[in-house]
Amino acid sequence: MADFSPPDGRGDAADAGRGDMTRTPETGPVSARFPGDGSRAEAHGDRLPRAEAWRRPPHDKFRQAYAAIDLGTNNCRLLIARPSDENFVVIDAFSRVVRLGEGLAQSGRLSEAAMDRALGALKVCADKLKKRNVHLARSVATEACRRAVNGDAFIERVRRDTGIALDVISAQEEARLAVLGCHILLEDGVGPAVIFDIGGGSTELVLIEPGAPVPRIVDWQSVPWGVVSLSETLGEEAQDEPARIARYREMKRLVAESFSEFAERIAPHRTPDLRLLGTSGTVTTLASVHLDLPQYDRAAVDGLIVPASAMRAIAGRLSTLSPAQRSQMPCIGSERGDLVVAGCAILEVILDIWPAPRLGVADRGIREGILRSLMAADTGGLATQTTPKRIKASTSKAAGQ
């Protein structure tokens, strides 16, 4: 499901619609173009997933709180916001590394420890939804729950223990939401552009044709390589540098092989003015290293434009370091020290496929896409295009590295 059921047990009505997603009276379709049939497809397949109305007070579109939960393979994230003219204002947020997909590559199952970590984070989310008196919410799960043989059982456990009804979305829907959430940060230019999302269990590449209010999706591809799945498939890093370099090379080979057909399809769309925008922990982390930040600063990173050569140089340097050395670096730390290399490998392959001279960095994506879909469908008053973009050119002392 694509909804939040209240923690006090009033969620039975939400389950009645499982498998037959319908609109509430207050919602309507949110459209985006998908490749293939040239028609306008609604937010989830051909229908908008129902968002649960929880404690719905008299409708005032600029006072209601809306929420989005994104349970990924590595992180659990929540965003709660209210509409504000053609934008929204965030009133609460939460993010925790849960590593839900830990061990999935080997066993095909979500482990008990991983599920417990995710449940702990989702209970925090449920408390925040209740505290903020959320009007409508949508909660999604991605690659880990798509792949795990016990994914359905976990979804039911989450609903029972927290009241949150997770919608296990398709890779196509994941790509669409990521584009909807971050496309306004794309550099100005003419012709197609690529937006990508490096997750914990998968990576999505989307070729878009920019246009207001929502870009047209020309082509897309999702592969089951994310920072967790790729790291676990290649096993633990060796202590010596030559072995680490060899492991990194194999990571790039696997990812390039998976994206090879997509790379061939989009090659004819290349123009002299290539534009590229990334949304993921990988690109925000590398952007922080590029800026030499003492600690992560979203205001400095979101909307940054970085030379692609600088990001390649950082990726290559990180691939030679040990996890312990990387963990000591500001903005990487122990939570990303062992995973960031896989993200670097995926990023380098993407830069090979779409060799743009610069890389746009977005600290926004699926959650923002969900919020815009909910608000636009519920109120009809929030456009999917926000006010003018805030894009920052890199001026860091590391700009030439």
Order of alpha helices (4+ residues) and beta strands (2+ residues): beta-alpha-beta-beta-beta-beta-beta-beta-alpha-alpha-beta-alpha-alpha-beta-beta-alpha-beta-beta-beta-alpha-alpha-alpha-beta-alpha-alpha-beta-alpha-alpha-alpha-alpha-beta-alpha-beta
